[in-house]
Amino acid sequence: MQFFKKDHLIFGAALGLFIPVVIFGLILLINYILLQAGMAQVYLDRKIHVLISLTGNLLPIRYYFVSLKYDKTGRGVLLLTFVLFMLFFVLKDRIL
């Protein structure tokens, strides 16, 4: 757990990109498995997948700002989350 206790802006930005990608992949995999098993009847839209994965950054933001008091890492995660949300709303009709 010592790896995650760094106070660097770039580390926060990398973490802010890594977490949504992992969550997006997990949601996609779970949704695919449920569809193949016949448990789910509707496949969720990709826009919903992206929004859910981006909200996963709220946990590290709170962890770094409140619990550890690492402002630089928290700012990195917050900055990248803000940029990704802005890109999502600007490009949502073109890409997804």
C-alpha positions as CSV (number, residue, x, y, z in Angstrom):
1,M,0.0,0.0,0.0
2,Q,3.0,2.2,0.3
3,F,3.0,2.6,-3.5
4,F,-0.2,4.7,-3.4
5,K,1.2,7.1,-0.8
6,K,2.9,9.6,-3.1
7,D,2.2,13.3,-3.4
8,H,2.9,14.1,-7.1
9,L,0.6,15.7,-9.6
10,I,1.6,13.4,-12.4
11,F,1.0,10.3,-10.2
12,G,-2.5,11.7,-9.5
13,A,-3.1,12.2,-13.2
14,A,-2.0,8.7,-14.0
15,L,-4.2,7.3,-11.3
16,G,-7.1,9.5,-12.5
17,L,-6.8,7.9,-15.9
18,F,-6.1,4.3,-14.8
19,I,-9.1,3.9,-12.5
20,P,-11.8,4.8,-15.0
21,V,-10.2,2.6,-17.6
22,V,-10.2,-0.4,-15.2
23,I,-13.8,0.3,-14.1
24,F,-14.9,0.7,-17.7
25,G,-13.4,-2.7,-18.5
26,L,-14.9,-4.4,-15.5
27,I,-18.4,-3.0,-16.3
28,L,-18.1,-4.0,-19.9
29,L,-17.0,-7.5,-18.9
30,I,-19.8,-7.9,-16.3
31,N,-22.4,-6.7,-18.7
32,Y,-21.2,-9.0,-21.4
33,I,-21.2,-12.0,-19.1
34,L,-24.7,-11.2,-17.9
35,L,-25.9,-10.9,-21.4
36,Q,-24.4,-14.3,-22.4
37,A,-25.8,-16.0,-19.4
38,G,-29.3,-14.6,-20.1
39,M,-29.6,-12.8,-16.9
40,A,-29.6,-9.3,-18.4
41,Q,-32.1,-8.4,-21.1
42,V,-30.8,-5.0,-22.0
43,Y,-27.3,-4.0,-22.9
44,L,-26.3,-0.7,-21.3
45,D,-25.4,2.2,-23.5
46,R,-21.6,3.0,-23.8
47,K,-22.3,6.5,-22.5
48,I,-23.6,5.1,-19.3
49,H,-20.5,2.9,-19.0
50,V,-18.2,5.9,-19.4
51,L,-20.1,8.1,-16.9
52,I,-20.1,5.3,-14.3
53,S,-16.4,4.7,-14.8
54,L,-15.6,8.4,-14.5
55,T,-17.5,8.7,-11.2
56,G,-15.1,6.0,-9.8
57,N,-12.5,8.8,-9.4
58,L,-14.5,10.3,-6.6
59,L,-13.1,7.7,-4.1
60,P,-9.4,8.5,-4.8
61,I,-10.2,12.2,-4.7
62,R,-11.6,11.9,-1.3
63,Y,-8.9,9.6,-0.1
64,Y,-6.1,11.8,-1.2
65,F,-7.6,15.2,-0.1
66,V,-9.3,14.2,3.1
67,S,-7.6,11.1,4.5
68,L,-4.0,11.6,3.5
69,K,-3.9,15.4,2.9
70,Y,-1.9,14.9,-0.3
71,D,-3.0,17.9,-2.2
72,K,-0.9,17.4,-5.3
73,T,-2.1,13.9,-6.0
74,G,-5.7,14.9,-5.3
75,R,-5.4,17.8,-7.7
76,G,-4.0,15.5,-10.4
77,V,-6.9,13.1,-10.0
78,L,-9.4,16.0,-9.9
79,L,-7.8,17.7,-12.9
80,L,-7.9,14.6,-15.1
81,T,-11.5,13.8,-14.0
82,F,-12.6,17.3,-14.9
83,V,-10.8,17.0,-18.3
84,L,-12.4,13.6,-19.0
85,F,-15.8,14.8,-18.1
86,M,-15.4,17.8,-20.4
87,L,-14.2,15.6,-23.2
88,F,-17.1,13.2,-22.7
89,F,-19.7,16.0,-22.9
90,V,-18.1,17.6,-25.9
91,L,-17.6,14.4,-27.9
92,K,-20.4,12.1,-26.7
93,D,-22.4,12.3,-29.9
94,R,-19.4,11.8,-32.2
95,I,-17.6,9.0,-30.6
96,L,-20.1,6.9,-28.7
